[in-house]
Amino acid sequence: MKHPVDSHVGKRIRHRRWMVGVTQQQLADKVGIKFQQIQKYETGMNRVSASRLWDIAEVLAVPVSFFFEGLDDDREAPQTMDGDMLADKEALELVRSYYAIPEAQRRRLFDLARVLSDAA
């Protein structure tokens, strides 16, 4: 049976990997394991050891704490965002594209989006 924290950490690995454009195979090669193991981590079927999580965090350029963000303070089930927006591939692609835009233009796009959402 999957532990909710393992599922949460796996989901955060998958989302970050996707956001930076790294395949399971590339991540596996960089941390010295088989891509099937990455699949098992991402589904929460296998628990990620501390040292492996450290390596994954280094490859994905995030602090280890990133993988635990969004967990309840009582350390039970992970919190979910409205409809788990990060599970929506279109939303992830939008965020990924947004961060590919140069910062000055990105800020203007953000301001436009805010005006449009306020008008809706």
C-alpha positions, 0 to 999 in steps of 0.5 A: 500500500502506498504511503500518502507522503511517498505519493506526494514526493513522487508527484513533486518529482514528476512535476519538477522533472516535467517543468525543467524538460527532463525525461525519466531516462535522463534523470535516471542516468544522472542519478545512476539508476534505471528509468523504471526506478524513477517511474516507481518513485513518481507513482509512489510505489517505491519510497525514495531514500534520503540520499537518492532524494538529495541527488534528484534535488540536485539534478532538478535544481531544487532544495530537498524541501521542495518535494515536501511542500504542500504537506499538511502540518499534521503530516497526514495526507497531502493537501490538494490544490483546487482540482490538483492543478499541477496534475493538469498537463495543459497547466504545466505546459502553460507554466513551463512556457511562461517561464521561458519568456524573458523576465521583462516580457513575462512581467507584462504578460503577468500584468495583462493576465491579472487585468483580464482575470479581474475583468472577468 
